[in-house]
Amino acid sequence: MIVGAAFFLWKGAAARKYVNLDELEFKESETTHINLSDLDPRDEMTPLFKETAKTQAAGLNGASVTIHSVTEHDHFRDATSQPGQKLIVVDVTFSQFKYGFGVAGVELLDVGGQDVQSCGGDPYQVYLNADGTVHPKQMEDYWSANNGSDSVRLYLVYSTPKSVRRVALGYWERVIVDRRYDVQLPKPPSN
């Protein structure tokens, strides 16, 4: 009986269909999500992907995330929304992050309904000074000028469905903010 059960479990594991990374089909402007447990353990790249994911996920362990504002826009600097969508701009500070943290992995979560839905990651980024003014250096130039820093303030800009009204931020399958944030209309400039 034990041998039969072991054979059944082995046969089930052998019959499992894993994701083949070489055969993935990508659609423009869509994010492809793959669960790491769906990668074939016999693929030589699987351990590398799992170790990279572990390192990046740990980058926010013990960090603090402060959202200064969440606003809706038709356009924002060089960012444009996908057809039929709007832009949501999150002014956020990440402090005390560790090696492995990557801004591209920060997802916008639609938390306005019963279920949490991801609006995707890899946002358009605008780097800021601590006071919220635009930093003179952007992207790689920002990181080169601030090498070794464990704090960053920036605008994260996401293209989302027009129905998104309440949001949170996620990172590597966990919510990283303390509450839901209502999306506000931008304040007109003061004269």
C-alpha positions in Angstrom: 0.0 0.0 0.0 2.8 2.4 0.8 4.6 1.6 -2.4 1.3 2.2 -4.3 0.8 5.6 -2.6 4.4 6.6 -3.4 4.0 5.5 -7.0 0.8 7.5 -7.3 2.4 10.7 -5.9 5.5 10.3 -8.1 3.3 9.7 -11.2 1.2 12.8 -10.3 4.4 14.9 -9.9 5.8 13.6 -13.2 2.5 14.4 -15.0 2.4 18.0 -13.7 2.6 20.6 -16.5 5.1 23.3 -15.8 5.5 26.7 -17.4 8.0 26.5 -20.3 9.7 29.9 -20.4 10.8 29.4 -24.0 7.2 29.0 -25.2 5.6 32.0 -23.4 3.4 34.3 -25.6 3.6 38.0 -24.7 1.0 40.6 -25.6 2.0 44.2 -26.0 1.3 46.4 -23.0 0.3 43.4 -20.8 2.2 42.0 -17.9 2.7 38.2 -17.8 2.5 36.8 -14.3 4.1 33.4 -13.6 4.0 31.7 -10.2 7.5 30.5 -9.2 6.0 27.2 -8.2 4.9 26.7 -11.8 8.5 26.7 -13.1 10.0 23.3 -14.0 12.4 22.3 -11.2 14.5 20.5 -13.8 15.1 23.7 -15.8 18.6 25.0 -15.1 17.2 28.6 -14.8 14.6 27.8 -12.1 17.0 28.0 -9.1 18.3 31.4 -10.3 14.8 32.8 -10.7 13.8 31.6 -7.2 17.0 33.1 -5.6 16.5 36.4 -7.4 12.8 36.5 -6.3 13.8 35.8 -2.7 16.5 38.5 -2.7 14.1 41.1 -4.2 11.2 40.2 -1.9 13.5 40.6 1.1 14.6 44.1 0.0 11.6 45.7 1.7 11.7 43.6 4.9 11.7 46.1 7.8 11.4 49.1 5.5 8.8 51.8 5.8 6.6 53.0 3.0 5.0 56.5 3.2 2.4 57.5 0.7 2.2 61.3 0.4 -0.6 61.5 -2.2 -2.5 59.4 -4.8 -3.9 61.4 -7.7 -5.6 60.8 -11.1 -4.3 62.4 -14.3 -5.0 62.3 -18.0 -1.3 62.7 -18.7 1.7 63.2 -16.4 5.1 64.5 -17.6 6.1 62.0 -20.4 3.7 59.3 -19.3 0.5 58.6 -21.2 -2.3 56.1 -20.3 -3.2 53.1 -22.4 -6.3 53.7 -24.6 -9.5 54.0 -22.5 -7.5 54.2 -19.2 -6.3 56.9 -16.9 -3.1 57.5 -15.0 -2.7 57.2 -11.2 0.3 58.9 -9.7 1.5 57.8 -6.3 3.9 60.1 -4.4 5.7 57.7 -2.2 8.8 57.4 0.0 10.5 54.1 0.6 12.9 54.2 3.7 15.3 51.7 5.2 15.1 49.3 2.2 17.8 46.7 1.6 19.8 45.3 -1.2 17.5 43.7 -3.8 14.7 46.3 -3.6 13.6 47.2 -7.1 11.0 50.0 -7.9 9.9 48.1 -11.0 8.5 45.4 -8.7 6.1 47.8 -6.9 2.5 47.0 -8.1 -0.5 49.2 -7.9 -3.4 47.3 -6.4 -7.1 48.1 -7.0 -8.7 47.5 -3.6 -12.0 49.2 -4.2 -13.9 46.0 -4.7 -14.4 42.8 -2.9 -11.2 41.2 -4.4 -7.8 42.8 -4.7 -6.7 43.2 -8.3 -3.3 44.0 -9.6 -3.0 46.9 -12.0 0.6 45.9 -12.8 4.1 47.0 -11.9 7.0 48.5 -13.7 5.6 52.1 -13.3 6.9 55.2 -15.0 9.2 56.8 -12.4 10.0 60.4 -11.5 12.6 60.8 -8.8 12.1 63.5 -6.2 14.0 65.2 -3.4 12.9 64.6 0.1 10.8 67.8 0.0 8.8 66.6 -3.0 10.5 68.7 -5.7 11.8 67.0 -8.8 15.4 65.7 -8.4 17.7 66.9 -11.2 18.9 63.4 -11.9 16.5 60.7 -13.1 16.5 56.9 -13.5 20.1 55.4 -13.5 21.6 58.9 -13.0 19.6 59.2 -9.8 20.8 55.9 -8.4 24.4 56.6 -9.4 24.2 59.9 -7.5 22.6 58.3 -4.5 24.6 55.0 -4.4 24.3 53.4 -1.0 21.1 55.4 0.0 18.4 53.4 1.7 15.7 56.0 1.1 14.0 57.2 -2.1 11.0 59.5 -2.8 9.4 59.3 -6.2 6.3 59.5 -8.3 5.1 56.1 -9.5 2.8 56.5 -12.5 0.5 53.6 -13.5 -2.0 53.3 -16.4 -5.2 51.8 -14.9 -8.8 51.2 -15.8 -11.0 54.3 -15.2 -13.0 52.4 -12.6 -10.0 52.3 -10.1 -10.9 54.5 -7.1 -9.1 53.0 -4.1 -5.6 51.7 -4.2 -2.8 50.1 -2.2 0.8 49.1 -3.2 2.1 45.6 -3.4 5.5 44.1 -3.7 6.3 40.4 -4.4 2.8 39.2 -3.5 2.3 41.2 -0.3 0.5 44.5 0.5 3.2 47.0 1.6 1.0 49.9 2.9 -1.0 50.2 6.1 -4.4 51.1 4.5 -6.4 51.8 1.3 -5.9 55.2 -0.4 -8.7 57.0 -2.2 -7.6 58.4 -5.6 -7.9 62.2 -5.6 -8.2 64.6 -8.4 -5.1 66.8 -8.7 -5.2 70.2 -7.0 -5.1 73.1 -9.3 -1.8 75.1 -9.1 -2.0 78.1 -6.6 -1.4 81.5 -8.0 
